[in-house]
């Protein structure tokens, strides 16, 4: 199977907030926050704010992908 490629038509360095990142991953914000605290997912800290690079989220999705068993 091919890897997931998320197309971002905006700026390459666009950072996503907690709301956008959690919606993209299909998880609750509290789960995403917990994952960032455990360093399971890359995060960019801007002061007290957590921001996520789209390319980091894409890589996280692809690294955690599991093939279906037949």
Predicted model as a PDB file, atoms N, CA, C, CB and O in Angstrom, pLDDT in the B-factor column:
MODEL        1                                                                  
ATOM      1  N   UNK A   1       0.832  -1.183   0.000  1.00 50.00           N  
ATOM      2  CA  UNK A   1       0.000   0.000   0.000  1.00 50.00           C  
ATOM      3  C   UNK A   1       0.876   1.246   0.000  1.00 50.00           C  
ATOM      4  CB  UNK A   1      -0.946  -0.001   1.207  1.00 50.00           C  
ATOM      5  O   UNK A   1       1.998   1.226   0.504  1.00 50.00           O  
ATOM      6  N   UNK A   2       0.363   2.307  -0.558  1.00 56.00           N  
ATOM      7  CA  UNK A   2       1.125   3.555  -0.589  1.00 56.00           C  
ATOM      8  C   UNK A   2       0.920   4.336   0.711  1.00 56.00           C  
ATOM      9  CB  UNK A   2       0.710   4.414  -1.805  1.00 56.00           C  
ATOM     10  O   UNK A   2      -0.058   4.140   1.433  1.00 56.00           O  
ATOM     11  N   UNK A   3       1.865   5.217   0.977  1.00 59.00           N  
ATOM     12  CA  UNK A   3       1.783   6.030   2.182  1.00 59.00           C  
ATOM     13  C   UNK A   3       0.760   7.133   1.994  1.00 59.00           C  
ATOM     14  CB  UNK A   3       3.151   6.623   2.536  1.00 59.00           C  
ATOM     15  O   UNK A   3       0.501   7.581   0.877  1.00 59.00           O  
ATOM     16  N   UNK A   4       0.188   7.558   3.097  1.00 56.00           N  
ATOM     17  CA  UNK A   4      -0.754   8.669   3.084  1.00 56.00           C  
ATOM     18  C   UNK A   4       0.010   9.952   2.819  1.00 56.00           C  
ATOM     19  CB  UNK A   4      -1.540   8.757   4.418  1.00 56.00           C  
ATOM     20  O   UNK A   4       1.052  10.183   3.431  1.00 56.00           O  
ATOM     21  N   UNK A   5      -0.475  10.772   1.940  1.00 60.00           N  
ATOM     22  CA  UNK A   5       0.139  12.072   1.663  1.00 60.00           C  
ATOM     23  C   UNK A   5      -0.950  13.126   1.817  1.00 60.00           C  
ATOM     24  CB  UNK A   5       0.789  12.119   0.220  1.00 60.00           C  
ATOM     25  O   UNK A   5      -1.897  13.176   1.032  1.00 60.00           O  
ATOM     26  N   UNK A   6      -0.806  13.956   2.824  1.00 58.00           N  
ATOM     27  CA  UNK A   6      -1.766  15.019   3.059  1.00 58.00           C  
ATOM     28  C   UNK A   6      -1.318  16.223   2.245  1.00 58.00           C  
ATOM     29  CB  UNK A   6      -1.884  15.367   4.584  1.00 58.00           C  
ATOM     30  O   UNK A   6      -0.172  16.660   2.350  1.00 58.00           O  
ATOM     31  N   UNK A   7      -2.214  16.751   1.441  1.00 60.00           N  
ATOM     32  CA  UNK A   7      -1.866  17.868   0.580  1.00 60.00           C  
ATOM     33  C   UNK A   7      -2.200  19.166   1.295  1.00 60.00           C  
ATOM     34  CB  UNK A   7      -2.605  17.777  -0.776  1.00 60.00           C  
ATOM     35  O   UNK A   7      -3.342  19.399   1.690  1.00 60.00           O  
ATOM     36  N   UNK A   8      -1.195  20.000   1.453  1.00 57.00           N  
ATOM     37  CA  UNK A   8      -1.388  21.310   2.058  1.00 57.00           C  
ATOM     38  C   UNK A   8      -1.125  22.344   0.984  1.00 57.00           C  
ATOM     39  CB  UNK A   8      -0.455  21.524   3.300  1.00 57.00           C  
ATOM     40  O   UNK A   8       0.012  22.513   0.541  1.00 57.00           O  
ATOM     41  N   UNK A   9      -2.169  23.035   0.563  1.00 57.00           N  
ATOM     42  CA  UNK A   9      -2.010  24.022  -0.496  1.00 57.00           C  
ATOM     43  C   UNK A   9      -1.472  25.338   0.022  1.00 57.00           C  
ATOM     44  CB  UNK A   9      -3.319  24.251  -1.191  1.00 57.00           C  
ATOM     45  O   UNK A   9      -1.168  26.231  -0.769  1.00 57.00           O  
ATOM     46  N   UNK A  10      -1.350  25.476   1.315  1.00 59.00           N  
ATOM     47  CA  UNK A  10      -0.849  26.714   1.910  1.00 59.00           C  
ATOM     48  C   UNK A  10       0.647  26.681   2.092  1.00 59.00           C  
ATOM     49  CB  UNK A  10      -1.517  26.970   3.238  1.00 59.00           C  
ATOM     50  O   UNK A  10       1.359  25.960   1.393  1.00 59.00           O  
ATOM     51  N   UNK A  11       1.106  27.456   3.022  1.00 54.00           N  
ATOM     52  CA  UNK A  11       2.522  27.575   3.335  1.00 54.00           C  
ATOM     53  C   UNK A  11       3.062  26.262   3.876  1.00 54.00           C  
ATOM     54  CB  UNK A  11       2.756  28.700   4.341  1.00 54.00           C  
ATOM     55  O   UNK A  11       2.406  25.616   4.693  1.00 54.00           O  
ATOM     56  N   UNK A  12       4.259  25.851   3.431  1.00 61.00           N  
ATOM     57  CA  UNK A  12       4.875  24.604   3.895  1.00 61.00           C  
ATOM     58  C   UNK A  12       5.108  24.598   5.397  1.00 61.00           C  
ATOM     59  CB  UNK A  12       6.188  24.375   3.180  1.00 61.00           C  
ATOM     60  O   UNK A  12       5.067  23.539   6.023  1.00 61.00           O  
ATOM     61  N   UNK A  13       5.349  25.749   5.976  1.00 73.00           N  
ATOM     62  CA  UNK A  13       5.657  25.832   7.397  1.00 73.00           C  
ATOM     63  C   UNK A  13       4.427  26.109   8.246  1.00 73.00           C  
ATOM     64  CB  UNK A  13       6.687  26.900   7.636  1.00 73.00           C  
ATOM     65  O   UNK A  13       4.558  26.493   9.408  1.00 73.00           O  
ATOM     66  N   UNK A  14       3.261  25.928   7.703  1.00 81.00           N  
ATOM     67  CA  UNK A  14       2.027  26.163   8.439  1.00 81.00           C  
ATOM     68  C   UNK A  14       1.948  25.229   9.636  1.00 81.00           C  
ATOM     69  CB  UNK A  14       0.803  25.976   7.528  1.00 81.00           C  
ATOM     70  O   UNK A  14       2.171  24.024   9.520  1.00 81.00           O  
ATOM     71  N   UNK A  15       1.628  25.804  10.778  1.00 91.00           N  
ATOM     72  CA  UNK A  15       1.493  25.022  12.000  1.00 91.00           C  
ATOM     73  C   UNK A  15       0.025  24.887  12.355  1.00 91.00           C  
ATOM     74  CB  UNK A  15       2.276  25.670  13.160  1.00 91.00           C  
ATOM     75  O   UNK A  15      -0.757  25.825  12.201  1.00 91.00           O  
ATOM     76  N   UNK A  16      -0.337  23.706  12.832  1.00 95.00           N  
ATOM     77  CA  UNK A  16      -1.714  23.440  13.239  1.00 95.00           C  
ATOM     78  C   UNK A  16      -1.832  23.563  14.749  1.00 95.00           C  
ATOM     79  CB  UNK A  16      -2.169  22.040  12.769  1.00 95.00           C  
ATOM     80  O   UNK A  16      -0.908  23.210  15.482  1.00 95.00           O  
ATOM     81  N   UNK A  17      -2.965  24.061  15.208  1.00 95.00           N  
ATOM     82  CA  UNK A  17      -3.247  24.115  16.629  1.00 95.00           C  
ATOM     83  C   UNK A  17      -3.782  22.778  17.119  1.00 95.00           C  
ATOM     84  CB  UNK A  17      -4.241  25.231  16.935  1.00 95.00           C  
ATOM     85  O   UNK A  17      -3.929  21.834  16.343  1.00 95.00           O  
ATOM     86  N   UNK A  18      -4.069  22.707  18.401  1.00 95.00           N  
ATOM     87  CA  UNK A  18      -4.584  21.469  19.002  1.00 95.00           C  
ATOM     88  C   UNK A  18      -5.892  21.035  18.349  1.00 95.00           C  
ATOM     89  CB  UNK A  18      -4.793  21.655  20.508  1.00 95.00           C  
ATOM     90  O   UNK A  18      -6.082  19.851  18.071  1.00 95.00           O  
ATOM     91  N   UNK A  19      -6.793  21.983  18.103  1.00 95.00           N  
ATOM     92  CA  UNK A  19      -8.089  21.636  17.501  1.00 95.00           C  
ATOM     93  C   UNK A  19      -7.914  21.014  16.125  1.00 95.00           C  
ATOM     94  CB  UNK A  19      -8.980  22.875  17.398  1.00 95.00           C  
ATOM     95  O   UNK A  19      -8.466  19.952  15.836  1.00 95.00           O  
ATOM     96  N   UNK A  20      -7.136  21.690  15.272  1.00 95.00           N  
ATOM     97  CA  UNK A  20      -6.931  21.196  13.906  1.00 95.00           C  
ATOM     98  C   UNK A  20      -6.213  19.846  13.896  1.00 95.00           C  
ATOM     99  CB  UNK A  20      -6.130  22.216  13.089  1.00 95.00           C  
ATOM    100  O   UNK A  20      -6.597  18.940  13.157  1.00 95.00           O  
ATOM    101  N   UNK A  21      -5.180  19.717  14.712  1.00 96.00           N  
ATOM    102  CA  UNK A  21      -4.402  18.474  14.745  1.00 96.00           C  
ATOM    103  C   UNK A  21      -5.242  17.311  15.262  1.00 96.00           C  
ATOM    104  CB  UNK A  21      -3.154  18.648  15.621  1.00 96.00           C  
ATOM    105  O   UNK A  21      -5.167  16.207  14.722  1.00 96.00           O  
ATOM    106  N   UNK A  22      -6.035  17.545  16.297  1.00 96.00           N  
ATOM    107  CA  UNK A  22      -6.861  16.467  16.841  1.00 96.00           C  
ATOM    108  C   UNK A  22      -7.932  16.041  15.836  1.00 96.00           C  
ATOM    109  CB  UNK A  22      -7.517  16.908  18.163  1.00 96.00           C  
ATOM    110  O   UNK A  22      -8.251  14.857  15.736  1.00 96.00           O  
ATOM    111  N   UNK A  23      -8.484  16.991  15.098  1.00 95.00           N  
ATOM    112  CA  UNK A  23      -9.476  16.648  14.067  1.00 95.00           C  
ATOM    113  C   UNK A  23      -8.823  15.856  12.940  1.00 95.00           C  
ATOM    114  CB  UNK A  23     -10.142  17.925  13.501  1.00 95.00           C  
ATOM    115  O   UNK A  23      -9.398  14.887  12.444  1.00 95.00           O  
ATOM    116  N   UNK A  24      -7.629  16.264  12.539  1.00 94.00           N  
ATOM    117  CA  UNK A  24      -6.906  15.563  11.478  1.00 94.00           C  
ATOM    118  C   UNK A  24      -6.630  14.115  11.870  1.00 94.00           C  
ATOM    119  CB  UNK A  24      -5.589  16.284  11.161  1.00 94.00           C  
ATOM    120  O   UNK A  24      -6.775  13.205  11.054  1.00 94.00           O  
ATOM    121  N   UNK A  25      -6.230  13.908  13.126  1.00 95.00           N  
ATOM    122  CA  UNK A  25      -5.917  12.560  13.601  1.00 95.00           C  
ATOM    123  C   UNK A  25      -7.157  11.784  14.033  1.00 95.00           C  
ATOM    124  CB  UNK A  25      -4.943  12.635  14.754  1.00 95.00           C  
ATOM    125  O   UNK A  25      -7.095  10.568  14.211  1.00 95.00           O  
ATOM    126  N   UNK A  26      -8.275  12.472  14.203  1.00 95.00           N  
ATOM    127  CA  UNK A  26      -9.510  11.803  14.612  1.00 95.00           C  
ATOM    128  C   UNK A  26      -9.498  11.396  16.079  1.00 95.00           C  
ATOM    129  CB  UNK A  26      -9.743  10.585  13.752  1.00 95.00           C  
ATOM    130  O   UNK A  26     -10.079  10.377  16.452  1.00 95.00           O  
ATOM    131  N   UNK A  27      -8.832  12.197  16.912  1.00 96.00           N  
ATOM    132  CA  UNK A  27      -8.759  11.902  18.342  1.00 96.00           C  
ATOM    133  C   UNK A  27      -9.166  13.138  19.139  1.00 96.00           C  
ATOM    134  CB  UNK A  27      -7.329  11.440  18.741  1.00 96.00           C  
ATOM    135  O   UNK A  27      -9.233  14.241  18.596  1.00 96.00           O  
ATOM    136  N   UNK A  28      -9.436  12.949  20.421  1.00 97.00           N  
ATOM    137  CA  UNK A  28      -9.792  14.067  21.277  1.00 97.00           C  
ATOM    138  C   UNK A  28      -8.559  14.892  21.607  1.00 97.00           C  
ATOM    139  CB  UNK A  28     -10.464  13.571  22.560  1.00 97.00           C  
ATOM    140  O   UNK A  28      -7.436  14.389  21.582  1.00 97.00           O  
ATOM    141  N   UNK A  29      -8.781  16.168  21.916  1.00 96.00           N  
ATOM    142  CA  UNK A  29      -7.664  17.047  22.275  1.00 96.00           C  
ATOM    143  C   UNK A  29      -6.932  16.535  23.501  1.00 96.00           C  
ATOM    144  CB  UNK A  29      -8.161  18.468  22.524  1.00 96.00           C  
ATOM    145  O   UNK A  29      -5.710  16.660  23.585  1.00 96.00           O  
ATOM    146  N   UNK A  30      -7.648  15.965  24.447  1.00 96.00           N  
ATOM    147  CA  UNK A  30      -6.995  15.456  25.656  1.00 96.00           C  
ATOM    148  C   UNK A  30      -6.052  14.298  25.326  1.00 96.00           C  
ATOM    149  CB  UNK A  30      -8.047  15.002  26.681  1.00 96.00           C  
ATOM    150  O   UNK A  30      -4.993  14.165  25.939  1.00 96.00           O  
ATOM    151  N   UNK A  31      -6.432  13.470  24.368  1.00 97.00           N  
ATOM    152  CA  UNK A  31      -5.572  12.368  23.933  1.00 97.00           C  
ATOM    153  C   UNK A  31      -4.322  12.911  23.246  1.00 97.00           C  
ATOM    154  CB  UNK A  31      -6.337  11.422  22.984  1.00 97.00           C  
ATOM    155  O   UNK A  31      -3.216  12.428  23.489  1.00 97.00           O  
ATOM    156  N   UNK A  32      -4.499  13.903  22.397  1.00 96.00           N  
ATOM    157  CA  UNK A  32      -3.364  14.522  21.712  1.00 96.00           C  
ATOM    158  C   UNK A  32      -2.427  15.182  22.721  1.00 96.00           C  
ATOM    159  CB  UNK A  32      -3.854  15.558  20.679  1.00 96.00           C  
ATOM    160  O   UNK A  32      -1.207  15.058  22.609  1.00 96.00           O  
ATOM    161  N   UNK A  33      -2.982  15.870  23.688  1.00 95.00           N  
ATOM    162  CA  UNK A  33      -2.158  16.503  24.720  1.00 95.00           C  
ATOM    163  C   UNK A  33      -1.346  15.451  25.472  1.00 95.00           C  
ATOM    164  CB  UNK A  33      -3.040  17.304  25.704  1.00 95.00           C  
ATOM    165  O   UNK A  33      -0.158  15.644  25.729  1.00 95.00           O  
ATOM    166  N   UNK A  34      -1.992  14.338  25.823  1.00 96.00           N  
ATOM    167  CA  UNK A  34      -1.297  13.250  26.516  1.00 96.00           C  
ATOM    168  C   UNK A  34      -0.164  12.691  25.651  1.00 96.00           C  
ATOM    169  CB  UNK A  34      -2.290  12.126  26.886  1.00 96.00           C  
ATOM    170  O   UNK A  34       0.917  12.392  26.159  1.00 96.00           O  
ATOM    171  N   UNK A  35      -0.407  12.552  24.362  1.00 95.00           N  
ATOM    172  CA  UNK A  35       0.616  12.040  23.455  1.00 95.00           C  
ATOM    173  C   UNK A  35       1.800  12.993  23.364  1.00 95.00           C  
ATOM    174  CB  UNK A  35       0.025  11.806  22.068  1.00 95.00           C  
ATOM    175  O   UNK A  35       2.944  12.551  23.255  1.00 95.00           O  
ATOM    176  N   UNK A  36       1.537  14.292  23.408  1.00 94.00           N  
ATOM    177  CA  UNK A  36       2.639  15.254  23.367  1.00 94.00           C  
ATOM    178  C   UNK A  36       3.432  15.222  24.671  1.00 94.00           C  
ATOM    179  CB  UNK A  36       2.106  16.674  23.104  1.00 94.00           C  
ATOM    180  O   UNK A  36       4.653  15.373  24.653  1.00 94.00           O  
ATOM    181  N   UNK A  37       2.765  15.031  25.782  1.00 94.00           N  
ATOM    182  CA  UNK A  37       3.450  14.970  27.073  1.00 94.00           C  
ATOM    183  C   UNK A  37       4.345  13.730  27.160  1.00 94.00           C  
ATOM    184  CB  UNK A  37       2.426  14.967  28.223  1.00 94.00           C  
ATOM    185  O   UNK A  37       5.403  13.772  27.788  1.00 94.00           O  
ATOM    186  N   UNK A  38       3.922  12.625  26.529  1.00 96.00           N  
ATOM    187  CA  UNK A  38       4.712  11.388  26.501  1.00 96.00           C  
ATOM    188  C   UNK A  38       5.735  11.394  25.374  1.00 96.00           C  
ATOM    189  CB  UNK A  38       3.796  10.181  26.354  1.00 96.00           C  
ATOM    190  O   UNK A  38       6.484  10.432  25.202  1.00 96.00           O  
ATOM    191  N   UNK A  39       5.764  12.494  24.598  1.00 94.00           N  
ATOM    192  CA  UNK A  39       6.654  12.650  23.451  1.00 94.00           C  
ATOM    193  C   UNK A  39       6.445  11.566  22.399  1.00 94.00           C  
ATOM    194  CB  UNK A  39       8.094  12.639  23.912  1.00 94.00           C  
ATOM    195  O   UNK A  39       7.386  11.135  21.732  1.00 94.00           O  
ATOM    196  N   UNK A  40       5.202  11.139  22.265  1.00 94.00           N  
ATOM    197  CA  UNK A  40       4.852  10.139  21.260  1.00 94.00           C  
ATOM    198  C   UNK A  40       4.615  10.791  19.900  1.00 94.00           C  
ATOM    199  CB  UNK A  40       3.606   9.359  21.696  1.00 94.00           C  
ATOM    200  O   UNK A  40       4.634  10.120  18.868  1.00 94.00           O  
ATOM    201  N   UNK A  41       4.395  12.093  19.910  1.00 94.00           N  
ATOM    202  CA  UNK A  41       4.139  12.831  18.682  1.00 94.00           C  
ATOM    203  C   UNK A  41       4.928  14.140  18.740  1.00 94.00           C  
ATOM    204  CB  UNK A  41       2.605  13.098  18.489  1.00 94.00           C  
ATOM    205  O   UNK A  41       4.949  14.787  19.787  1.00 94.00           O  
ATOM    206  N   UNK A  42       5.571  14.545  17.657  1.00 93.00           N  
ATOM    207  CA  UNK A  42       6.369  15.778  17.672  1.00 93.00           C  
ATOM    208  C   UNK A  42       5.492  17.015  17.865  1.00 93.00           C  
ATOM    209  CB  UNK A  42       7.168  15.907  16.372  1.00 93.00           C  
ATOM    210  O   UNK A  42       4.383  17.096  17.337  1.00 93.00           O  
ATOM    211  N   UNK A  43       6.003  17.962  18.621  1.00 94.00           N  
ATOM    212  CA  UNK A  43       5.269  19.201  18.884  1.00 94.00           C  
ATOM    213  C   UNK A  43       6.237  20.375  18.827  1.00 94.00           C  
ATOM    214  CB  UNK A  43       4.550  19.146  20.265  1.00 94.00           C  
ATOM    215  O   UNK A  43       7.404  20.253  19.197  1.00 94.00           O  
ATOM    216  N   UNK A  44       5.741  21.498  18.365  1.00 93.00           N  
ATOM    217  CA  UNK A  44       6.500  22.743  18.364  1.00 93.00           C  
ATOM    218  C   UNK A  44       5.924  23.599  19.479  1.00 93.00           C  
ATOM    219  CB  UNK A  44       6.432  23.480  16.965  1.00 93.00           C  
ATOM    220  O   UNK A  44       4.733  23.908  19.480  1.00 93.00           O  
ATOM    221  N   UNK A  45       6.770  23.982  20.430  1.00 93.00           N  
ATOM    222  CA  UNK A  45       6.322  24.815  21.545  1.00 93.00           C  
ATOM    223  C   UNK A  45       6.554  26.278  21.197  1.00 93.00           C  
ATOM    224  CB  UNK A  45       7.061  24.438  22.860  1.00 93.00           C  
ATOM    225  O   UNK A  45       7.671  26.675  20.867  1.00 93.00           O  
ATOM    226  N   UNK A  46       5.510  27.065  21.271  1.00 92.00           N  
ATOM    227  CA  UNK A  46       5.594  28.509  21.105  1.00 92.00           C  
ATOM    228  C   UNK A  46       5.039  29.103  22.392  1.00 92.00           C  
ATOM    229  CB  UNK A  46       4.800  29.017  19.818  1.00 92.00           C  
ATOM    230  O   UNK A  46       3.828  29.227  22.573  1.00 92.00           O  
ATOM    231  N   UNK A  47       5.945  29.460  23.266  1.00 94.00           N  
ATOM    232  CA  UNK A  47       5.516  29.880  24.589  1.00 94.00           C  
ATOM    233  C   UNK A  47       4.851  28.704  25.282  1.00 94.00           C  
ATOM    234  CB  UNK A  47       4.555  31.093  24.508  1.00 94.00           C  
ATOM    235  O   UNK A  47       5.463  27.648  25.443  1.00 94.00           O  
ATOM    236  N   UNK A  48       3.614  28.880  25.689  1.00 93.00           N  
ATOM    237  CA  UNK A  48       2.854  27.795  26.318  1.00 93.00           C  
ATOM    238  C   UNK A  48       2.012  27.019  25.317  1.00 93.00           C  
ATOM    239  CB  UNK A  48       1.960  28.351  27.405  1.00 93.00           C  
ATOM    240  O   UNK A  48       1.357  26.042  25.681  1.00 93.00           O  
ATOM    241  N   UNK A  49       2.023  27.441  24.071  1.00 92.00           N  
ATOM    242  CA  UNK A  49       1.159  26.830  23.057  1.00 92.00           C  
ATOM    243  C   UNK A  49       1.833  25.644  22.381  1.00 92.00           C  
ATOM    244  CB  UNK A  49       0.764  27.863  22.009  1.00 92.00           C  
ATOM    245  O   UNK A  49       3.039  25.658  22.134  1.00 92.00           O  
ATOM    246  N   UNK A  50       1.046  24.623  22.089  1.00 93.00           N  
ATOM    247  CA  UNK A  50       1.508  23.472  21.318  1.00 93.00           C  
ATOM    248  C   UNK A  50       1.049  23.660  19.877  1.00 93.00           C  
ATOM    249  CB  UNK A  50       0.968  22.121  21.918  1.00 93.00           C  
ATOM    250  O   UNK A  50      -0.128  23.911  19.618  1.00 93.00           O  
ATOM    251  N   UNK A  51       1.979  23.537  18.953  1.00 95.00           N  
ATOM    252  CA  UNK A  51       1.671  23.611  17.535  1.00 95.00           C  
ATOM    253  C   UNK A  51       2.280  22.389  16.855  1.00 95.00           C  
ATOM    254  CB  UNK A  51       2.205  24.939  16.905  1.00 95.00           C  
ATOM    255  O   UNK A  51       3.272  21.833  17.326  1.00 95.00           O  
ATOM    256  N   UNK A  52       1.679  21.983  15.749  1.00 96.00           N  
ATOM    257  CA  UNK A  52       2.080  20.760  15.067  1.00 96.00           C  
ATOM    258  C   UNK A  52       2.340  21.045  13.603  1.00 96.00           C  
ATOM    259  CB  UNK A  52       1.011  19.671  15.220  1.00 96.00           C  
ATOM    260  O   UNK A  52       1.524  21.676  12.929  1.00 96.00           O  
ATOM    261  N   UNK A  53       3.498  20.571  13.102  1.00 94.00           N  
ATOM    262  CA  UNK A  53       3.798  20.678  11.681  1.00 94.00           C  
ATOM    263  C   UNK A  53       3.001  19.607  10.951  1.00 94.00           C  
ATOM    264  CB  UNK A  53       5.333  20.530  11.405  1.00 94.00           C  
ATOM    265  O   UNK A  53       2.939  18.455  11.383  1.00 94.00           O  
ATOM    266  N   UNK A  54       2.403  19.996   9.858  1.00 92.00           N  
ATOM    267  CA  UNK A  54       1.611  19.061   9.064  1.00 92.00           C  
ATOM    268  C   UNK A  54       2.451  17.872   8.627  1.00 92.00           C  
ATOM    269  CB  UNK A  54       1.019  19.763   7.843  1.00 92.00           C  
ATOM    270  O   UNK A  54       1.968  16.740   8.631  1.00 92.00           O  
ATOM    271  N   UNK A  55       3.697  18.112   8.251  1.00 91.00           N  
ATOM    272  CA  UNK A  55       4.574  17.023   7.812  1.00 91.00           C  
ATOM    273  C   UNK A  55       4.876  16.053   8.961  1.00 91.00           C  
ATOM    274  CB  UNK A  55       5.887  17.593   7.246  1.00 91.00           C  
ATOM    275  O   UNK A  55       5.016  14.852   8.728  1.00 91.00           O  
ATOM    276  N   UNK A  56       4.977  16.560  10.202  1.00 93.00           N  
ATOM    277  CA  UNK A  56       5.199  15.686  11.357  1.00 93.00           C  
ATOM    278  C   UNK A  56       3.984  14.796  11.610  1.00 93.00           C  
ATOM    279  CB  UNK A  56       5.512  16.522  12.611  1.00 93.00           C  
ATOM    280  O   UNK A  56       4.129  13.617  11.931  1.00 93.00           O  
ATOM    281  N   UNK A  57       2.790  15.362  11.463  1.00 94.00           N  
ATOM    282  CA  UNK A  57       1.575  14.566  11.660  1.00 94.00           C  
ATOM    283  C   UNK A  57       1.448  13.499  10.574  1.00 94.00           C  
ATOM    284  CB  UNK A  57       0.327  15.474  11.663  1.00 94.00           C  
ATOM    285  O   UNK A  57       1.046  12.366  10.840  1.00 94.00           O  
ATOM    286  N   UNK A  58       1.793  13.878   9.361  1.00 91.00           N  
ATOM    287  CA  UNK A  58       1.761  12.928   8.241  1.00 91.00           C  
ATOM    288  C   UNK A  58       2.729  11.780   8.502  1.00 91.00           C  
ATOM    289  CB  UNK A  58       2.113  13.636   6.906  1.00 91.00           C  
ATOM    290  O   UNK A  58       2.384  10.618   8.292  1.00 91.00           O  
ATOM    291  N   UNK A  59       3.929  12.098   8.955  1.00 92.00           N  
ATOM    292  CA  UNK A  59       4.929  11.065   9.260  1.00 92.00           C  
ATOM    293  C   UNK A  59       4.454  10.177  10.407  1.00 92.00           C  
ATOM    294  CB  UNK A  59       6.286  11.711   9.617  1.00 92.00           C  
ATOM    295  O   UNK A  59       4.652   8.963  10.372  1.00 92.00           O  
ATOM    296  N   UNK A  60       3.835  10.767  11.412  1.00 93.00           N  
ATOM    297  CA  UNK A  60       3.315   9.998  12.548  1.00 93.00           C  
ATOM    298  C   UNK A  60       2.252   9.001  12.081  1.00 93.00           C  
ATOM    299  CB  UNK A  60       2.725  10.945  13.619  1.00 93.00           C  
ATOM    300  O   UNK A  60       2.244   7.847  12.509  1.00 93.00           O  
ATOM    301  N   UNK A  61       1.367   9.450  11.210  1.00 92.00           N  
ATOM    302  CA  UNK A  61       0.321   8.572  10.679  1.00 92.00           C  
ATOM    303  C   UNK A  61       0.951   7.411   9.920  1.00 92.00           C  
ATOM    304  CB  UNK A  61      -0.640   9.359   9.757  1.00 92.00           C  
ATOM    305  O   UNK A  61       0.571   6.257  10.122  1.00 92.00           O  
ATOM    306  N   UNK A  62       1.902   7.707   9.058  1.00 91.00           N  
ATOM    307  CA  UNK A  62       2.540   6.664   8.249  1.00 91.00           C  
ATOM    308  C   UNK A  62       3.360   5.689   9.088  1.00 91.00           C  
ATOM    309  CB  UNK A  62       3.429   7.296   7.201  1.00 91.00           C  
ATOM    310  O   UNK A  62       3.397   4.498   8.782  1.00 91.00           O  
ATOM    311  N   UNK A  63       4.014   6.172  10.138  1.00 91.00           N  
ATOM    312  CA  UNK A  63       4.823   5.299  11.003  1.00 91.00           C  
ATOM    313  C   UNK A  63       3.956   4.369  11.836  1.00 91.00           C  
ATOM    314  CB  UNK A  63       5.706   6.136  11.923  1.00 91.00           C  
ATOM    315  O   UNK A  63       4.405   3.290  12.222  1.00 91.00           O  
ATOM    316  N   UNK A  64       2.727   4.768  12.118  1.00 88.00           N  
ATOM    317  CA  UNK A  64       1.857   3.968  12.973  1.00 88.00           C  
ATOM    318  C   UNK A  64       0.807   3.190  12.188  1.00 88.00           C  
ATOM    319  CB  UNK A  64       1.176   4.855  13.980  1.00 88.00           C  
ATOM    320  O   UNK A  64      -0.139   2.650  12.762  1.00 88.00           O  
ATOM    321  N   UNK A  65       0.978   3.141  10.907  1.00 86.00           N  
ATOM    322  CA  UNK A  65       0.052   2.426  10.036  1.00 86.00           C  
ATOM    323  C   UNK A  65       0.291   0.931  10.143  1.00 86.00           C  
ATOM    324  CB  UNK A  65       0.199   2.891   8.576  1.00 86.00           C  
ATOM    325  O   UNK A  65       1.436   0.478  10.136  1.00 86.00           O  
ATOM    326  N   UNK A  66      -0.771   0.174  10.240  1.00 84.00           N  
ATOM    327  CA  UNK A  66      -0.670  -1.288  10.303  1.00 84.00           C  
ATOM    328  C   UNK A  66      -1.475  -1.877   9.153  1.00 84.00           C  
ATOM    329  CB  UNK A  66      -1.178  -1.838  11.681  1.00 84.00           C  
ATOM    330  O   UNK A  66      -2.594  -1.452   8.868  1.00 84.00           O  
ATOM    331  N   UNK A  67      -0.887  -2.842   8.519  1.00 81.00           N  
ATOM    332  CA  UNK A  67      -1.546  -3.520   7.411  1.00 81.00           C  
ATOM    333  C   UNK A  67      -2.633  -4.460   7.924  1.00 81.00           C  
ATOM    334  CB  UNK A  67      -0.523  -4.295   6.572  1.00 81.00           C  
ATOM    335  O   UNK A  67      -2.508  -5.037   9.004  1.00 81.00           O  
ATOM    336  N   UNK A  68      -3.677  -4.606   7.157  1.00 79.00           N  
ATOM    337  CA  UNK A  68      -4.756  -5.530   7.511  1.00 79.00           C  
ATOM    338  C   UNK A  68      -4.274  -6.962   7.363  1.00 79.00           C  
ATOM    339  CB  UNK A  68      -6.005  -5.288   6.631  1.00 79.00           C  
ATOM    340  O   UNK A  68      -3.524  -7.289   6.444  1.00 79.00           O  
ATOM    341  N   UNK A  69      -4.714  -7.812   8.281  1.00 81.00           N  
ATOM    342  CA  UNK A  69      -4.352  -9.229   8.206  1.00 81.00           C  
ATOM    343  C   UNK A  69      -5.395  -9.973   7.393  1.00 81.00           C  
ATOM    344  CB  UNK A  69      -4.221  -9.849   9.621  1.00 81.00           C  
ATOM    345  O   UNK A  69      -6.591  -9.702   7.494  1.00 81.00           O  
ATOM    346  N   UNK A  70      -4.926 -10.914   6.585  1.00 72.00           N  
ATOM    347  CA  UNK A  70      -5.870 -11.684   5.772  1.00 72.00           C  
ATOM    348  C   UNK A  70      -6.300 -12.923   6.472  1.00 72.00           C  
ATOM    349  CB  UNK A  70      -5.273 -12.041   4.444  1.00 72.00           C  
ATOM    350  O   UNK A  70      -7.096 -13.692   5.933  1.00 72.00           O  
TER     351      UNK A  70                                                      
ENDMDL                                                                          
END                                                                             
